[in-house]
């Protein structure tokens, strides 16, 4: 692989109010296919609030890694982020960078075509990180209300939501978090909420997945 430039669980039962999306907790795994057997294409939305900054607030980013059975990317293009908005096969597309986090609702989105994901991709990791956290002296102490939600892109129905608050209280100096994993198991698709924090930021996570990062 060439250098990549980045400078710019348990399965739970599905019960509850049919009008509300499933609320995932840390360490849980939910069967998305059981929630919606028609599921073919999903929109993954993430959001956050930045508090206590009058200038140069932390810039958070969504990144996605396509992983094989060895928990490694197959190629540089399996790292989808603000400098590479689409996977090589086109199954995953990042919808663009939001540098402020202002406003309600999703701050960044990605589309995943479940039917087009290569069979050798076993898991899809979703990461939220702070851009240039070390040089700007930023961390998650000033970030609140981070969430990830999964929506059926064909009908707009939200299937699942994972809220992360406790994770940042436990690791306030972290600069990136592996929010969770989308995983294929036979005909079913699962989502696992992990909330795994990283003080080393996006570079540390990308390196762990086999991406050589250039700064």
C-alpha positions in Angstrom: 0.0 0.0 0.0 1.1 3.6 -0.6 1.1 6.2 2.2 -2.3 7.7 2.8 -2.6 11.4 3.4 -5.0 12.3 6.2 -4.0 15.8 7.1 -6.9 17.6 5.7 -20.5 -7.9 22.6 -23.6 -9.6 23.0 -26.6 -10.0 20.6 -29.7 -8.3 22.1 -33.4 -9.2 21.7 -35.3 -6.8 19.5 -38.4 -5.6 21.4 -40.1 -2.3 22.2 -42.1 0.4 20.6 -42.4 -0.2 16.9 -42.5 3.6 16.2 -39.0 4.1 17.8 -35.6 3.0 16.6 -33.7 0.4 18.6 -31.4 2.1 21.2 -28.1 0.2 21.2 -25.9 0.2 24.2 -22.1 -0.2 24.5 -21.1 -3.8 24.0 -24.3 -4.8 22.4 -24.9 -6.2 18.9 -28.2 -5.9 17.1 -29.4 -7.8 14.1 -30.4 -5.1 11.5 -31.8 -7.7 9.1 -34.3 -8.8 11.8 -35.3 -5.2 12.4 -36.0 -4.9 8.7 -35.8 -8.0 6.4 -36.0 -5.8 3.3 -32.7 -4.0 4.2 -30.5 -3.5 1.2 -29.0 0.0 1.5 -28.3 1.9 4.6 -27.5 5.5 5.5 -25.2 5.9 8.5 -25.5 9.3 10.2 -23.3 10.7 12.9 -23.7 13.8 15.0 -22.2 15.7 17.9 -22.2 19.0 19.8 -19.1 21.1 20.5 -19.3 23.2 23.7 -17.1 25.9 25.4 -15.4 27.2 22.3 -15.6 30.7 20.9 -13.0 30.2 18.2 -11.5 27.2 16.3 -13.7 24.6 17.8 -12.7 20.9 17.4 -13.3 19.6 13.8 -14.7 16.1 14.0 -14.7 13.6 11.1 -16.3 10.4 10.2 -14.0 7.7 8.8 -14.9 4.2 7.6 -12.7 1.1 7.2 -13.5 -2.0 5.1 -12.0 -5.0 6.9 -11.3 -8.5 5.9 -11.3 -11.6 8.1 -7.9 -10.6 9.5 -9.3 -7.2 10.6 -7.2 -5.5 8.0 -7.9 -3.3 5.0 -7.2 -4.9 1.6 -6.0 -1.6 -0.1 -5.8 2.1 0.6 -9.2 2.6 -0.9 -10.7 0.6 1.9 -10.1 3.7 4.1 -13.1 6.0 3.3 -12.8 9.5 4.7 -12.7 13.2 3.7 -9.8 12.7 1.3 -11.3 9.5 -0.2 -15.0 9.8 -0.3 -15.8 6.5 -2.1 -14.7 2.9 -1.9 -13.1 1.3 -5.0 -16.2 -0.8 -5.7 -18.5 2.1 -4.9 -20.4 0.2 -2.1 -19.5 2.8 0.5 -19.8 6.6 -0.1 -18.9 9.3 2.4 -21.2 12.3 1.8 -18.7 15.0 2.7 -16.9 16.8 5.5 -18.7 19.1 8.0 -16.1 21.2 9.8 -18.3 22.9 12.4 -20.8 20.4 13.8 -23.4 23.2 14.0 -27.1 22.6 13.9 -29.3 19.7 14.9 -29.4 16.2 13.3 -26.6 14.5 11.4 -23.3 16.2 11.0 -21.9 13.7 8.5 -23.3 10.8 6.6 -22.3 7.7 4.7 -24.2 5.4 2.3 -23.6 1.7 2.4 -24.9 -0.6 -0.3 -25.0 -3.9 1.5 -25.6 -5.9 -1.7 -22.5 -4.4 -3.3 -20.0 -4.9 -0.5 -17.3 -7.4 -1.6 -17.7 -10.8 0.0 -14.2 -10.6 1.4 -15.2 -7.6 3.4 -16.3 -9.1 6.7 -16.7 -6.0 8.8 -17.1 -2.2 8.3 -15.6 0.0 11.1 -17.0 3.4 11.8 -14.7 5.9 13.5 -15.1 9.5 14.7 -11.9 11.5 15.2 -10.8 15.0 15.9 -8.8 16.7 13.1 -5.3 17.7 14.0 -6.1 17.2 17.7 -2.5 17.3 18.9 -1.4 20.5 17.2 -4.7 22.2 18.1 -4.8 20.8 21.6 -8.3 19.4 21.2 -9.9 16.3 22.7 -13.3 15.0 23.5 -13.6 17.0 26.8 -15.4 19.7 24.8 -17.6 17.3 22.8 -21.1 16.2 23.8 -24.0 14.1 22.5 -22.2 12.0 19.9 -24.4 9.5 18.2 -24.5 7.1 15.3 -27.7 6.0 13.7 -28.6 3.5 11.0 -31.4 4.3 8.5 -32.9 2.2 5.7 -31.9 4.5 2.9 -34.8 3.3 0.7 -37.6 4.3 3.0 -36.0 6.7 5.4 -36.9 4.7 8.5 -34.3 4.9 11.4 -33.6 1.4 12.6 -31.0 1.9 15.3 -29.3 4.6 17.3 -26.2 4.4 19.5 -25.6 7.3 21.9 -22.1 7.9 23.3 -21.7 10.0 26.4 -20.2 7.7 29.1 -17.3 6.8 26.9 -16.0 10.3 26.7 -16.4 10.8 30.4 -14.2 7.8 31.0 -11.6 8.9 28.4 -11.7 12.7 28.1 -8.2 12.9 26.6 -9.0 10.6 23.7 -9.0 12.1 20.2 -10.8 9.3 18.2 -13.3 6.6 18.9 -14.2 3.4 17.1 -18.0 3.8 17.4 -18.9 0.4 16.1 -18.9 -2.3 13.4 -21.3 -3.4 10.7 -20.8 -7.1 10.3 -22.1 -9.7 7.9 -23.1 -13.2 9.2 -24.6 -15.3 6.5 -27.7 -13.5 5.1 -27.9 -11.2 8.2 -26.3 -7.8 8.9 -25.4 -6.9 12.5 -24.3 -3.7 14.1 -22.1 -3.8 17.2 -21.6 -0.8 19.4 -18.1 -0.6 20.8 -17.2 2.9 21.8 -13.5 2.0 21.9 -11.5 5.2 22.6 -8.0 6.1 21.2 -5.7 8.7 22.6 -3.5 8.2 19.4 -6.3 9.5 17.2 -7.2 8.5 13.7 -3.6 7.7 12.8 -3.3 5.0 15.5 -6.6 3.4 14.4 -5.7 3.5 10.7 -2.3 2.0 11.3 -3.9 -0.8 13.3 -6.0 -1.6 10.2 -3.0 -1.7 7.9 -3.0 1.8 6.5 0.3 3.6 6.2 -0.4 7.2 7.2 1.6 10.1 6.0 1.6 13.5 7.8 
